[in-house]
Amino acid sequence: MGKSNKDDLTKLGHKINQLKKRILRTKISGKLEKVEFRKMRINKIKKHIQEIISKKKKK
């Protein structure tokens, strides 16, 4: 995921929201083949956010 900056958290949160919206739209349209991949991406981004927060707490 690369280096972490202060504004990374807002960008990552925005990306999670985008993926959630895409999941909702695909469930409505019935094309479910990419839903699992998007859920996996959301989990990966959440783990990255937790790492950033824990690094900031240590400092």
mmCIF file of the N, C-alpha and C atoms, coordinates in Angstrom:
data_MODEL
# 
_entry.id   MODEL 
# 
loop_
_atom_site.group_PDB 
_atom_site.id 
_atom_site.type_symbol 
_atom_site.label_atom_id 
_atom_site.label_alt_id 
_atom_site.label_comp_id 
_atom_site.label_asym_id 
_atom_site.label_entity_id 
_atom_site.label_seq_id 
_atom_site.pdbx_PDB_ins_code 
_atom_site.Cartn_x 
_atom_site.Cartn_y 
_atom_site.Cartn_z 
_atom_site.occupancy 
_atom_site.B_iso_or_equiv 
_atom_site.pdbx_formal_charge 
_atom_site.auth_seq_id 
_atom_site.auth_comp_id 
_atom_site.auth_asym_id 
_atom_site.auth_atom_id 
_atom_site.pdbx_PDB_model_num 
ATOM 1   N N  . MET A 1 1  ? 0.815   -1.189  0.000   1.00 0.00 ? 1  MET A N  1 
ATOM 2   C CA . MET A 1 1  ? 0.000   0.000   0.000   1.00 0.00 ? 1  MET A CA 1 
ATOM 3   C C  . MET A 1 1  ? 0.861   1.257   0.000   1.00 0.00 ? 1  MET A C  1 
ATOM 4   N N  . GLY A 1 2  ? 2.114   1.171   0.296   1.00 0.00 ? 2  GLY A N  1 
ATOM 5   C CA . GLY A 1 2  ? 2.977   2.327   0.219   1.00 0.00 ? 2  GLY A CA 1 
ATOM 6   C C  . GLY A 1 2  ? 3.120   3.056   1.542   1.00 0.00 ? 2  GLY A C  1 
ATOM 7   N N  . LYS A 1 3  ? 3.670   4.254   1.454   1.00 0.00 ? 3  LYS A N  1 
ATOM 8   C CA . LYS A 1 3  ? 3.904   5.054   2.654   1.00 0.00 ? 3  LYS A CA 1 
ATOM 9   C C  . LYS A 1 3  ? 2.602   5.688   3.126   1.00 0.00 ? 3  LYS A C  1 
ATOM 10  N N  . SER A 1 4  ? 2.555   5.980   4.417   1.00 0.00 ? 4  SER A N  1 
ATOM 11  C CA . SER A 1 4  ? 1.339   6.555   4.984   1.00 0.00 ? 4  SER A CA 1 
ATOM 12  C C  . SER A 1 4  ? 1.549   8.031   5.321   1.00 0.00 ? 4  SER A C  1 
ATOM 13  N N  . ASN A 1 5  ? 0.589   8.841   4.942   1.00 0.00 ? 5  ASN A N  1 
ATOM 14  C CA . ASN A 1 5  ? 0.582   10.268  5.262   1.00 0.00 ? 5  ASN A CA 1 
ATOM 15  C C  . ASN A 1 5  ? -0.625  10.568  6.125   1.00 0.00 ? 5  ASN A C  1 
ATOM 16  N N  . LYS A 1 6  ? -0.716  11.803  6.608   1.00 0.00 ? 6  LYS A N  1 
ATOM 17  C CA . LYS A 1 6  ? -1.858  12.190  7.436   1.00 0.00 ? 6  LYS A CA 1 
ATOM 18  C C  . LYS A 1 6  ? -3.163  12.095  6.662   1.00 0.00 ? 6  LYS A C  1 
ATOM 19  N N  . ASP A 1 7  ? -3.139  12.530  5.401   1.00 0.00 ? 7  ASP A N  1 
ATOM 20  C CA . ASP A 1 7  ? -4.371  12.547  4.621   1.00 0.00 ? 7  ASP A CA 1 
ATOM 21  C C  . ASP A 1 7  ? -4.689  11.191  4.011   1.00 0.00 ? 7  ASP A C  1 
ATOM 22  N N  . ASP A 1 8  ? -3.870  10.199  4.246   1.00 0.00 ? 8  ASP A N  1 
ATOM 23  C CA . ASP A 1 8  ? -4.155  8.851   3.761   1.00 0.00 ? 8  ASP A CA 1 
ATOM 24  C C  . ASP A 1 8  ? -5.443  8.308   4.360   1.00 0.00 ? 8  ASP A C  1 
ATOM 25  N N  . LEU A 1 9  ? -5.702  8.607   5.631   1.00 0.00 ? 9  LEU A N  1 
ATOM 26  C CA . LEU A 1 9  ? -6.877  8.061   6.309   1.00 0.00 ? 9  LEU A CA 1 
ATOM 27  C C  . LEU A 1 9  ? -8.156  8.510   5.614   1.00 0.00 ? 9  LEU A C  1 
ATOM 28  N N  . THR A 1 10 ? -8.230  9.781   5.232   1.00 0.00 ? 10 THR A N  1 
ATOM 29  C CA . THR A 1 10 ? -9.442  10.258  4.575   1.00 0.00 ? 10 THR A CA 1 
ATOM 30  C C  . THR A 1 10 ? -9.577  9.645   3.184   1.00 0.00 ? 10 THR A C  1 
ATOM 31  N N  . LYS A 1 11 ? -8.453  9.510   2.491   1.00 0.00 ? 11 LYS A N  1 
ATOM 32  C CA . LYS A 1 11 ? -8.497  8.906   1.153   1.00 0.00 ? 11 LYS A CA 1 
ATOM 33  C C  . LYS A 1 11 ? -8.905  7.441   1.236   1.00 0.00 ? 11 LYS A C  1 
ATOM 34  N N  . LEU A 1 12 ? -8.379  6.738   2.237   1.00 0.00 ? 12 LEU A N  1 
ATOM 35  C CA . LEU A 1 12 ? -8.710  5.324   2.396   1.00 0.00 ? 12 LEU A CA 1 
ATOM 36  C C  . LEU A 1 12 ? -10.168 5.151   2.802   1.00 0.00 ? 12 LEU A C  1 
ATOM 37  N N  . GLY A 1 13 ? -10.662 6.021   3.677   1.00 0.00 ? 13 GLY A N  1 
ATOM 38  C CA . GLY A 1 13 ? -12.068 5.972   4.059   1.00 0.00 ? 13 GLY A CA 1 
ATOM 39  C C  . GLY A 1 13 ? -12.973 6.228   2.874   1.00 0.00 ? 13 GLY A C  1 
ATOM 40  N N  . HIS A 1 14 ? -12.579 7.163   2.017   1.00 0.00 ? 14 HIS A N  1 
ATOM 41  C CA . HIS A 1 14 ? -13.352 7.455   0.806   1.00 0.00 ? 14 HIS A CA 1 
ATOM 42  C C  . HIS A 1 14 ? -13.369 6.243   -0.118  1.00 0.00 ? 14 HIS A C  1 
ATOM 43  N N  . LYS A 1 15 ? -12.240 5.559   -0.229  1.00 0.00 ? 15 LYS A N  1 
ATOM 44  C CA . LYS A 1 15 ? -12.152 4.368   -1.085  1.00 0.00 ? 15 LYS A CA 1 
ATOM 45  C C  . LYS A 1 15 ? -13.065 3.256   -0.564  1.00 0.00 ? 15 LYS A C  1 
ATOM 46  N N  . ILE A 1 16 ? -13.122 3.091   0.753   1.00 0.00 ? 16 ILE A N  1 
ATOM 47  C CA . ILE A 1 16 ? -14.013 2.088   1.337   1.00 0.00 ? 16 ILE A CA 1 
ATOM 48  C C  . ILE A 1 16 ? -15.464 2.409   0.992   1.00 0.00 ? 16 ILE A C  1 
ATOM 49  N N  . ASN A 1 17 ? -15.839 3.689   1.114   1.00 0.00 ? 17 ASN A N  1 
ATOM 50  C CA . ASN A 1 17 ? -17.206 4.085   0.789   1.00 0.00 ? 17 ASN A CA 1 
ATOM 51  C C  . ASN A 1 17 ? -17.528 3.840   -0.674  1.00 0.00 ? 17 ASN A C  1 
ATOM 52  N N  . GLN A 1 18 ? -16.576 4.103   -1.572  1.00 0.00 ? 18 GLN A N  1 
ATOM 53  C CA . GLN A 1 18 ? -16.783 3.836   -2.998  1.00 0.00 ? 18 GLN A CA 1 
ATOM 54  C C  . GLN A 1 18 ? -17.031 2.351   -3.238  1.00 0.00 ? 18 GLN A C  1 
ATOM 55  N N  . LEU A 1 19 ? -16.220 1.505   -2.614  1.00 0.00 ? 19 LEU A N  1 
ATOM 56  C CA . LEU A 1 19 ? -16.376 0.066   -2.799  1.00 0.00 ? 19 LEU A CA 1 
ATOM 57  C C  . LEU A 1 19 ? -17.714 -0.420  -2.258  1.00 0.00 ? 19 LEU A C  1 
ATOM 58  N N  . LYS A 1 20 ? -18.162 0.142   -1.124  1.00 0.00 ? 20 LYS A N  1 
ATOM 59  C CA . LYS A 1 20 ? -19.451 -0.248  -0.566  1.00 0.00 ? 20 LYS A CA 1 
ATOM 60  C C  . LYS A 1 20 ? -20.590 0.127   -1.505  1.00 0.00 ? 20 LYS A C  1 
ATOM 61  N N  . LYS A 1 21 ? -20.499 1.307   -2.120  1.00 0.00 ? 21 LYS A N  1 
ATOM 62  C CA . LYS A 1 21 ? -21.521 1.737   -3.074  1.00 0.00 ? 21 LYS A CA 1 
ATOM 63  C C  . LYS A 1 21 ? -21.554 0.811   -4.288  1.00 0.00 ? 21 LYS A C  1 
ATOM 64  N N  . ARG A 1 22 ? -20.369 0.408   -4.749  1.00 0.00 ? 22 ARG A N  1 
ATOM 65  C CA . ARG A 1 22 ? -20.310 -0.506  -5.891  1.00 0.00 ? 22 ARG A CA 1 
ATOM 66  C C  . ARG A 1 22 ? -20.929 -1.857  -5.552  1.00 0.00 ? 22 ARG A C  1 
ATOM 67  N N  . ILE A 1 23 ? -20.696 -2.327  -4.324  1.00 0.00 ? 23 ILE A N  1 
ATOM 68  C CA . ILE A 1 23 ? -21.283 -3.599  -3.892  1.00 0.00 ? 23 ILE A CA 1 
ATOM 69  C C  . ILE A 1 23 ? -22.804 -3.498  -3.904  1.00 0.00 ? 23 ILE A C  1 
ATOM 70  N N  . LEU A 1 24 ? -23.345 -2.391  -3.378  1.00 0.00 ? 24 LEU A N  1 
ATOM 71  C CA . LEU A 1 24 ? -24.802 -2.210  -3.365  1.00 0.00 ? 24 LEU A CA 1 
ATOM 72  C C  . LEU A 1 24 ? -25.362 -2.192  -4.780  1.00 0.00 ? 24 LEU A C  1 
ATOM 73  N N  . ARG A 1 25 ? -24.686 -1.482  -5.689  1.00 0.00 ? 25 ARG A N  1 
ATOM 74  C CA . ARG A 1 25 ? -25.170 -1.406  -7.070  1.00 0.00 ? 25 ARG A CA 1 
ATOM 75  C C  . ARG A 1 25 ? -25.121 -2.753  -7.759  1.00 0.00 ? 25 ARG A C  1 
ATOM 76  N N  . THR A 1 26 ? -24.066 -3.534  -7.511  1.00 0.00 ? 26 THR A N  1 
ATOM 77  C CA . THR A 1 26 ? -23.970 -4.836  -8.171  1.00 0.00 ? 26 THR A CA 1 
ATOM 78  C C  . THR A 1 26 ? -24.990 -5.818  -7.618  1.00 0.00 ? 26 THR A C  1 
ATOM 79  N N  . LYS A 1 27 ? -25.323 -5.696  -6.330  1.00 0.00 ? 27 LYS A N  1 
ATOM 80  C CA . LYS A 1 27 ? -26.348 -6.572  -5.766  1.00 0.00 ? 27 LYS A CA 1 
ATOM 81  C C  . LYS A 1 27 ? -27.708 -6.275  -6.393  1.00 0.00 ? 27 LYS A C  1 
ATOM 82  N N  . ILE A 1 28 ? -27.964 -4.999  -6.680  1.00 0.00 ? 28 ILE A N  1 
ATOM 83  C CA . ILE A 1 28 ? -29.234 -4.626  -7.307  1.00 0.00 ? 28 ILE A CA 1 
ATOM 84  C C  . ILE A 1 28 ? -29.287 -5.142  -8.744  1.00 0.00 ? 28 ILE A C  1 
ATOM 85  N N  . SER A 1 29 ? -28.184 -4.995  -9.477  1.00 0.00 ? 29 SER A N  1 
ATOM 86  C CA . SER A 1 29 ? -28.171 -5.409  -10.880 1.00 0.00 ? 29 SER A CA 1 
ATOM 87  C C  . SER A 1 29 ? -28.051 -6.924  -11.044 1.00 0.00 ? 29 SER A C  1 
ATOM 88  N N  . GLY A 1 30 ? -27.560 -7.607  -10.017 1.00 0.00 ? 30 GLY A N  1 
ATOM 89  C CA . GLY A 1 30 ? -27.483 -9.062  -10.065 1.00 0.00 ? 30 GLY A CA 1 
ATOM 90  C C  . GLY A 1 30 ? -26.140 -9.612  -10.503 1.00 0.00 ? 30 GLY A C  1 
ATOM 91  N N  . LYS A 1 31 ? -25.184 -8.751  -10.789 1.00 0.00 ? 31 LYS A N  1 
ATOM 92  C CA . LYS A 1 31 ? -23.854 -9.214  -11.210 1.00 0.00 ? 31 LYS A CA 1 
ATOM 93  C C  . LYS A 1 31 ? -22.980 -9.350  -9.970  1.00 0.00 ? 31 LYS A C  1 
ATOM 94  N N  . LEU A 1 32 ? -22.949 -10.530 -9.404  1.00 0.00 ? 32 LEU A N  1 
ATOM 95  C CA . LEU A 1 32 ? -22.310 -10.732 -8.105  1.00 0.00 ? 32 LEU A CA 1 
ATOM 96  C C  . LEU A 1 32 ? -20.889 -11.272 -8.170  1.00 0.00 ? 32 LEU A C  1 
ATOM 97  N N  . GLU A 1 33 ? -20.299 -11.382 -9.361  1.00 0.00 ? 33 GLU A N  1 
ATOM 98  C CA . GLU A 1 33 ? -18.981 -12.009 -9.446  1.00 0.00 ? 33 GLU A CA 1 
ATOM 99  C C  . GLU A 1 33 ? -17.864 -11.179 -8.803  1.00 0.00 ? 33 GLU A C  1 
ATOM 100 N N  . LYS A 1 34 ? -18.009 -9.863  -8.719  1.00 0.00 ? 34 LYS A N  1 
ATOM 101 C CA . LYS A 1 34 ? -16.945 -9.037  -8.155  1.00 0.00 ? 34 LYS A CA 1 
ATOM 102 C C  . LYS A 1 34 ? -17.190 -8.627  -6.714  1.00 0.00 ? 34 LYS A C  1 
ATOM 103 N N  . VAL A 1 35 ? -18.291 -9.039  -6.131  1.00 0.00 ? 35 VAL A N  1 
ATOM 104 C CA . VAL A 1 35 ? -18.630 -8.620  -4.769  1.00 0.00 ? 35 VAL A CA 1 
ATOM 105 C C  . VAL A 1 35 ? -17.613 -9.150  -3.764  1.00 0.00 ? 35 VAL A C  1 
ATOM 106 N N  . GLU A 1 36 ? -17.241 -10.399 -3.870  1.00 0.00 ? 36 GLU A N  1 
ATOM 107 C CA . GLU A 1 36 ? -16.282 -10.986 -2.928  1.00 0.00 ? 36 GLU A CA 1 
ATOM 108 C C  . GLU A 1 36 ? -14.926 -10.295 -3.011  1.00 0.00 ? 36 GLU A C  1 
ATOM 109 N N  . PHE A 1 37 ? -14.496 -9.971  -4.226  1.00 0.00 ? 37 PHE A N  1 
ATOM 110 C CA . PHE A 1 37 ? -13.220 -9.276  -4.407  1.00 0.00 ? 37 PHE A CA 1 
ATOM 111 C C  . PHE A 1 37 ? -13.270 -7.902  -3.752  1.00 0.00 ? 37 PHE A C  1 
ATOM 112 N N  . ARG A 1 38 ? -14.384 -7.203  -3.919  1.00 0.00 ? 38 ARG A N  1 
ATOM 113 C CA . ARG A 1 38 ? -14.519 -5.870  -3.328  1.00 0.00 ? 38 ARG A CA 1 
ATOM 114 C C  . ARG A 1 38 ? -14.564 -5.937  -1.810  1.00 0.00 ? 38 ARG A C  1 
ATOM 115 N N  . LYS A 1 39 ? -15.205 -6.966  -1.263  1.00 0.00 ? 39 LYS A N  1 
ATOM 116 C CA . LYS A 1 39 ? -15.220 -7.141  0.188   1.00 0.00 ? 39 LYS A CA 1 
ATOM 117 C C  . LYS A 1 39 ? -13.812 -7.405  0.703   1.00 0.00 ? 39 LYS A C  1 
ATOM 118 N N  . MET A 1 40 ? -13.039 -8.176  -0.055  1.00 0.00 ? 40 MET A N  1 
ATOM 119 C CA . MET A 1 40 ? -11.661 -8.462  0.316   1.00 0.00 ? 40 MET A CA 1 
ATOM 120 C C  . MET A 1 40 ? -10.835 -7.173  0.313   1.00 0.00 ? 40 MET A C  1 
ATOM 121 N N  . ARG A 1 41 ? -11.054 -6.319  -0.683  1.00 0.00 ? 41 ARG A N  1 
ATOM 122 C CA . ARG A 1 41 ? -10.350 -5.036  -0.760  1.00 0.00 ? 41 ARG A CA 1 
ATOM 123 C C  . ARG A 1 41 ? -10.698 -4.142  0.426   1.00 0.00 ? 41 ARG A C  1 
ATOM 124 N N  . ILE A 1 42 ? -11.976 -4.132  0.812   1.00 0.00 ? 42 ILE A N  1 
ATOM 125 C CA . ILE A 1 42 ? -12.408 -3.328  1.962   1.00 0.00 ? 42 ILE A CA 1 
ATOM 126 C C  . ILE A 1 42 ? -11.680 -3.790  3.222   1.00 0.00 ? 42 ILE A C  1 
ATOM 127 N N  . ASN A 1 43 ? -11.607 -5.104  3.424   1.00 0.00 ? 43 ASN A N  1 
ATOM 128 C CA . ASN A 1 43 ? -10.915 -5.640  4.599   1.00 0.00 ? 43 ASN A CA 1 
ATOM 129 C C  . ASN A 1 43 ? -9.434  -5.285  4.591   1.00 0.00 ? 43 ASN A C  1 
ATOM 130 N N  . LYS A 1 44 ? -8.825  -5.324  3.410   1.00 0.00 ? 44 LYS A N  1 
ATOM 131 C CA . LYS A 1 44 ? -7.415  -4.984  3.285   1.00 0.00 ? 44 LYS A CA 1 
ATOM 132 C C  . LYS A 1 44 ? -7.183  -3.518  3.634   1.00 0.00 ? 44 LYS A C  1 
ATOM 133 N N  . ILE A 1 45 ? -8.061  -2.639  3.170   1.00 0.00 ? 45 ILE A N  1 
ATOM 134 C CA . ILE A 1 45 ? -7.933  -1.215  3.457   1.00 0.00 ? 45 ILE A CA 1 
ATOM 135 C C  . ILE A 1 45 ? -8.149  -0.954  4.943   1.00 0.00 ? 45 ILE A C  1 
ATOM 136 N N  . LYS A 1 46 ? -9.108  -1.657  5.564   1.00 0.00 ? 46 LYS A N  1 
ATOM 137 C CA . LYS A 1 46 ? -9.356  -1.489  6.999   1.00 0.00 ? 46 LYS A CA 1 
ATOM 138 C C  . LYS A 1 46 ? -8.130  -1.895  7.822   1.00 0.00 ? 46 LYS A C  1 
ATOM 139 N N  . LYS A 1 47 ? -7.466  -2.985  7.428   1.00 0.00 ? 47 LYS A N  1 
ATOM 140 C CA . LYS A 1 47 ? -6.255  -3.416  8.123   1.00 0.00 ? 47 LYS A CA 1 
ATOM 141 C C  . LYS A 1 47 ? -5.160  -2.366  7.992   1.00 0.00 ? 47 LYS A C  1 
ATOM 142 N N  . HIS A 1 48 ? -5.063  -1.764  6.803   1.00 0.00 ? 48 HIS A N  1 
ATOM 143 C CA . HIS A 1 48 ? -4.064  -0.731  6.573   1.00 0.00 ? 48 HIS A CA 1 
ATOM 144 C C  . HIS A 1 48 ? -4.336  0.495   7.449   1.00 0.00 ? 48 HIS A C  1 
ATOM 145 N N  . ILE A 1 49 ? -5.601  0.858   7.594   1.00 0.00 ? 49 ILE A N  1 
ATOM 146 C CA . ILE A 1 49 ? -5.976  1.982   8.454   1.00 0.00 ? 49 ILE A CA 1 
ATOM 147 C C  . ILE A 1 49 ? -5.596  1.687   9.896   1.00 0.00 ? 49 ILE A C  1 
ATOM 148 N N  . GLN A 1 50 ? -5.857  0.459   10.354  1.00 0.00 ? 50 GLN A N  1 
ATOM 149 C CA . GLN A 1 50 ? -5.494  0.079   11.726  1.00 0.00 ? 50 GLN A CA 1 
ATOM 150 C C  . GLN A 1 50 ? -3.985  0.171   11.949  1.00 0.00 ? 50 GLN A C  1 
ATOM 151 N N  . GLU A 1 51 ? -3.200  -0.212  10.944  1.00 0.00 ? 51 GLU A N  1 
ATOM 152 C CA . GLU A 1 51 ? -1.747  -0.118  11.056  1.00 0.00 ? 51 GLU A CA 1 
ATOM 153 C C  . GLU A 1 51 ? -1.308  1.336   11.199  1.00 0.00 ? 51 GLU A C  1 
ATOM 154 N N  . ILE A 1 52 ? -1.903  2.224   10.415  1.00 0.00 ? 52 ILE A N  1 
ATOM 155 C CA . ILE A 1 52 ? -1.560  3.651   10.471  1.00 0.00 ? 52 ILE A CA 1 
ATOM 156 C C  . ILE A 1 52 ? -1.895  4.216   11.846  1.00 0.00 ? 52 ILE A C  1 
ATOM 157 N N  . ILE A 1 53 ? -3.078  3.866   12.370  1.00 0.00 ? 53 ILE A N  1 
ATOM 158 C CA . ILE A 1 53 ? -3.502  4.371   13.671  1.00 0.00 ? 53 ILE A CA 1 
ATOM 159 C C  . ILE A 1 53 ? -2.587  3.848   14.776  1.00 0.00 ? 53 ILE A C  1 
ATOM 160 N N  . SER A 1 54 ? -2.214  2.581   14.704  1.00 0.00 ? 54 SER A N  1 
ATOM 161 C CA . SER A 1 54 ? -1.348  2.025   15.751  1.00 0.00 ? 54 SER A CA 1 
ATOM 162 C C  . SER A 1 54 ? 0.056   2.647   15.693  1.00 0.00 ? 54 SER A C  1 
ATOM 163 N N  . LYS A 1 55 ? 0.551   2.969   14.503  1.00 0.00 ? 55 LYS A N  1 
ATOM 164 C CA . LYS A 1 55 ? 1.847   3.632   14.393  1.00 0.00 ? 55 LYS A CA 1 
ATOM 165 C C  . LYS A 1 55 ? 1.789   5.031   14.976  1.00 0.00 ? 55 LYS A C  1 
ATOM 166 N N  . LYS A 1 56 ? 0.666   5.730   14.774  1.00 0.00 ? 56 LYS A N  1 
ATOM 167 C CA . LYS A 1 56 ? 0.529   7.081   15.302  1.00 0.00 ? 56 LYS A CA 1 
ATOM 168 C C  . LYS A 1 56 ? 0.430   7.059   16.829  1.00 0.00 ? 56 LYS A C  1 
ATOM 169 N N  . LYS A 1 57 ? -0.209  6.031   17.387  1.00 0.00 ? 57 LYS A N  1 
ATOM 170 C CA . LYS A 1 57 ? -0.334  5.931   18.846  1.00 0.00 ? 57 LYS A CA 1 
ATOM 171 C C  . LYS A 1 57 ? 1.007   5.667   19.500  1.00 0.00 ? 57 LYS A C  1 
ATOM 172 N N  . LYS A 1 58 ? 1.895   4.932   18.826  1.00 0.00 ? 58 LYS A N  1 
ATOM 173 C CA . LYS A 1 58 ? 3.204   4.606   19.380  1.00 0.00 ? 58 LYS A CA 1 
ATOM 174 C C  . LYS A 1 58 ? 4.093   5.829   19.465  1.00 0.00 ? 58 LYS A C  1 
ATOM 175 N N  . LYS A 1 59 ? 3.901   6.789   18.560  1.00 0.00 ? 59 LYS A N  1 
ATOM 176 C CA . LYS A 1 59 ? 4.745   7.990   18.533  1.00 0.00 ? 59 LYS A CA 1 
ATOM 177 C C  . LYS A 1 59 ? 4.418   8.952   19.592  1.00 0.00 ? 59 LYS A C  1 
# 
